[in-house]
Amino acid sequence: MQTLIFIAIAGVAAQLVDGGLGMGFGVTSTTILIMLAGLGPAQASAVVHTAEVGTTLVSGLSHWKFGNVDWKVVVRLGIPGAIGAFAGATFLSNISTEAAAPITSLILALIGMNLVWRFSKGRIRRDYSDRPHSRGFLGGLGIVGGFVDASGGGGWGPVTTSTLLSLGRTEPRKVVGTVNTAEFLVSLAATLGFVVGLWDDLVANLSAVLALLIGGAIAAPIGAWMISRV
């Protein structure tokens, strides 16, 4: 019970970060589940993405309510992201725990280094062009982000949000809200992939799924409100 309470608290903290910055829930939660609950990389990613189906739905609705969503970009980014996520989940489900551990660790480490590099450059663009991104660019970004997210236990936000923010075409709150809303499709597709390959593990860890879901759902509206005000 103590572990489940800690996981729920971690879900609150991770969703506050994710809702406010457009990234962080998957990476934070996966790391905690591997370290605290002793789950393997594939099992941890399956638990996180199943919980994210609920948290991203609440988060997306909250961002929509606060006017942070561009629905055209949601579709153009989210559908390719779902394809990539299903492929990533299928890949991770069909390799051994021993093989998955270094792959997941490498992806999480690269995500961390990417974020440090992007946000240490000290360049903040305040004039936004509002020039739309091409379908091809959003599609490619979605596929890469979705595959990395499912196979690494997190990465949708760090890949997509940081890329879109660095291009400076859209105000940050719209980027964060749109990416978080599109993540619902990514999480749903990843979960379907894990259901096919890791059904027994998901059932065995249903309590961890519910703990993350409850914590994340509580924090989702708060994160959406924060980014609409900051």
C-alpha positions in Angstrom: 0.0 0.0 0.0 2.8 2.4 0.9 4.4 1.8 -2.6 1.0 2.5 -4.3 0.6 5.8 -2.4 4.1 6.8 -3.4 3.3 5.9 -7.0 0.1 8.0 -6.9 2.1 11.0 -5.5 4.7 10.5 -8.2 1.8 10.6 -10.7 0.6 13.9 -9.3 4.1 15.4 -9.6 4.8 14.0 -13.0 1.5 15.2 -14.4 2.1 18.7 -13.0 5.4 18.8 -14.9 3.9 17.3 -18.0 0.8 19.5 -18.0 2.9 22.6 -17.5 5.9 21.8 -19.8 4.4 19.3 -22.2 6.8 16.6 -21.2 7.9 14.5 -18.3 5.1 12.1 -17.2 6.3 9.0 -19.0 10.0 9.5 -18.3 9.4 10.3 -14.6 6.9 7.5 -14.0 8.8 4.8 -15.9 12.0 5.6 -14.0 10.1 5.4 -10.7 8.4 2.1 -11.5 11.7 0.5 -12.6 13.5 1.7 -9.5 10.8 1.6 -6.8 8.4 -1.2 -8.0 11.1 -3.4 -9.5 9.3 -3.7 -12.9 11.1 -4.5 -16.1 11.3 -1.8 -18.8 8.5 -3.3 -20.9 6.2 -3.8 -17.9 6.9 -0.3 -16.6 6.2 1.2 -20.0 3.0 -0.8 -20.3 1.8 0.4 -16.9 2.6 4.0 -17.7 0.9 4.1 -21.1 -2.2 2.4 -19.8 -2.5 5.0 -17.1 -1.8 7.7 -19.6 -4.9 6.8 -21.6 -6.8 8.3 -18.7 -4.5 11.1 -17.7 -4.0 12.4 -21.3 -7.8 12.4 -21.8 -8.3 14.6 -18.7 -5.3 16.7 -19.7 -6.5 17.2 -23.2 -10.0 18.2 -22.2 -8.5 20.6 -19.6 -6.2 22.2 -22.2 -9.2 22.5 -24.6 -11.2 24.2 -22.0 -8.4 26.8 -21.4 -8.0 27.4 -25.2 -4.6 25.7 -25.5 -5.3 23.3 -28.3 -4.8 23.4 -32.1 -7.0 20.5 -33.3 -5.5 20.4 -36.8 -2.1 19.8 -35.4 -3.5 17.3 -32.9 -4.7 15.1 -35.8 -1.6 15.6 -38.0 0.7 14.8 -35.1 -1.3 12.4 -33.1 -2.3 9.8 -35.8 1.3 9.3 -37.0 2.4 9.3 -33.4 -0.1 6.5 -32.7 1.3 4.4 -35.5 4.8 4.9 -34.1 3.7 4.1 -30.6 2.0 0.8 -31.6 5.2 -0.2 -33.4 7.3 0.8 -30.4 5.1 -1.1 -28.0 5.1 -4.2 -30.2 8.9 -4.0 -30.5 9.4 -3.7 -26.7 6.9 -6.5 -25.9 8.8 -9.0 -28.1 12.3 -8.7 -26.7 13.7 -10.1 -23.5 14.0 -8.0 -20.3 17.8 -8.3 -20.5 17.8 -6.8 -24.0 15.2 -4.2 -23.2 16.9 -2.8 -20.1 19.9 -1.2 -21.9 17.7 0.0 -24.8 15.3 1.8 -22.4 18.0 3.2 -20.3 19.8 4.6 -23.3 16.6 6.2 -24.7 15.9 7.8 -21.3 19.5 9.0 -21.0 19.4 10.5 -24.5 16.1 12.2 -23.8 17.7 13.8 -20.7 20.7 15.0 -22.6 18.6 16.4 -25.4 16.5 18.4 -22.9 19.6 19.8 -21.2 21.1 20.7 -24.5 18.0 22.4 -25.9 17.2 24.4 -22.8 20.8 25.4 -21.9 21.3 27.4 -25.1 19.6 30.4 -23.5 17.7 31.5 -26.6 14.0 32.4 -26.1 12.0 33.4 -29.2 9.2 35.7 -28.3 7.9 36.6 -31.8 5.8 33.8 -33.2 5.2 33.6 -37.0 2.0 31.5 -36.8 3.2 29.8 -40.1 1.7 26.3 -40.1 4.0 23.2 -40.0 3.8 21.0 -43.1 1.9 17.7 -42.9 5.1 15.8 -43.7 7.1 17.4 -40.9 4.4 16.8 -38.3 3.9 13.2 -39.6 7.6 12.4 -39.3 7.9 14.0 -35.9 4.9 12.1 -34.7 6.1 8.7 -35.8 9.6 9.2 -34.2 8.1 10.6 -31.0 5.5 7.8 -30.7 8.1 5.1 -31.3 10.6 6.6 -28.8 7.8 7.1 -26.3 6.5 3.5 -26.3 9.9 1.7 -26.6 11.6 3.9 -24.1 8.8 4.3 -21.5 8.6 8.0 -22.3 9.7 10.6 -24.8 6.7 11.9 -26.6 6.9 15.3 -25.0 10.7 15.7 -25.0 10.8 14.8 -28.7 7.7 16.7 -30.0 7.3 19.6 -27.5 10.9 20.6 -27.4 11.1 20.5 -31.3 8.0 22.6 -31.8 9.0 25.1 -29.2 12.5 25.5 -30.7 11.0 26.4 -34.1 9.2 29.3 -32.5 6.1 29.3 -34.7 3.5 28.8 -32.0 3.1 30.3 -28.5 4.3 27.8 -25.8 0.8 27.2 -24.2 -0.6 26.1 -27.6 2.4 23.8 -28.2 2.0 22.2 -24.7 -1.7 21.8 -24.9 -1.7 20.5 -28.5 1.1 17.9 -27.8 -0.6 16.8 -24.6 -3.9 16.3 -26.4 -2.3 14.4 -29.2 -0.7 12.2 -26.6 -4.0 10.6 -25.9 -3.9 8.9 -29.3 -0.3 7.9 -28.8 -1.0 6.4 -25.3 -4.1 4.5 -26.6 -2.1 2.9 -29.5 0.8 2.0 -27.2 -1.6 0.4 -24.7 -3.2 -1.7 -27.5 0.3 -2.8 -28.5 1.1 -3.8 -24.9 -2.2 -5.5 -24.4 -1.4 -7.8 -27.3 2.1 -8.6 -26.1 1.9 -8.1 -22.3 -1.6 -8.7 -21.2 -0.7 -10.9 -18.2 1.8 -8.3 -16.9 -0.8 -5.5 -17.2 -3.4 -7.5 -15.2 -0.7 -8.3 -12.6 0.2 -4.6 -12.2 -3.3 -3.1 -12.4 -3.0 -1.5 -9.0 0.0 0.5 -10.2 -1.9 1.6 -13.2 -4.8 2.8 -11.1 -2.4 4.6 -8.7 -0.7 6.5 -11.5 -4.0 7.2 -13.2 -5.6 8.7 -10.0 -2.6 10.9 -9.3 -2.2 12.1 -12.8 -5.9 12.8 -13.3 -6.0 14.9 -10.1 -3.1 17.0 -11.4 -4.0 17.3 -15.1 -6.5 20.2 -14.8 -4.0 22.1 -12.5 -1.2 21.7 -15.1 -3.5 23.0 -17.9 -4.5 26.0 -15.8 -0.9 26.8 -15.0 0.3 26.9 -18.6 -2.6 29.0 -19.6 -1.6 31.6 -17.0 2.2 31.5 -17.2 
